[in-house]
Amino acid sequence: MVSAPTERLVLASRSAARRGMLTDAGVPFSVQVADVDEDAVKATHDPADAAGLAAELARVKALAVSRHDGDAWVLGADQTLSFDGGLVSKAGSLEAARARLMAMRGKVHHLHSGAALARNGQIVWSGVDTATMRVRDFSDAFLDAYLAAEGEGLLACVGSYRLEGMGSQLFEAVEGDYFSVLGLPLWPVLAELRRAGVLKS
């Protein structure tokens, strides 16, 4: 039996996908959702730097929780999507999701997954990983079936798709790390958690 680590990890994210990745990887953690104003962070950030924004949002979330729980290692994470020279936010309705997916049909966009680790109210590490997403030229009939099958759960996803679900059928190719597409650059995060003593090396 593996002994429990001496260091404690808190995930500062409400994302079910991130919780699932850490759980599946055997990482012990608790969840404390960060109460931050993401729109305020975005308003002061260059919209052309979507990768930098993902990292900054991850840092802000990690710090927000770390300031209240200094003894724990706090993992913040966020994901941004850049398309056609701009930053894409989550769709507010299925109609907006449909319009977004139609705009991305047959084109390329990029997902940026940022993560940050904080301790005692200080960032000790942050990083970002980018995946290139090549959307296929899907039919209107497929899009209708996809939206009907996935429903409003898509509104929680920045690109209006879940690659781990039926959303995989939207793509002809993906260049990059699968975990980063899901919302967490898992390999570098695991390396940092080993350094921090949360995981055994």
Buried (B, 14 or more C-beta within 10 A) or exposed (E): EEEEBEBBBBBBBEBEBBBBBBEEBEBBBEBBEBEBEBEEBBEEBEEEBBBBBBBBBBBBBBBBBBEEBEEBBBBBBBBBBBBEEEBBBBBEEBEBBBEBBEBBBEEEBBBBBBBBBBBEBEBBBBBBBBBEBBBEEBEEEEBEBBBEEBEEEBBBBBBBBBBEBBBEEBBEEBEBBEBBBBBBBBEBBBBBBEEBEBBEE
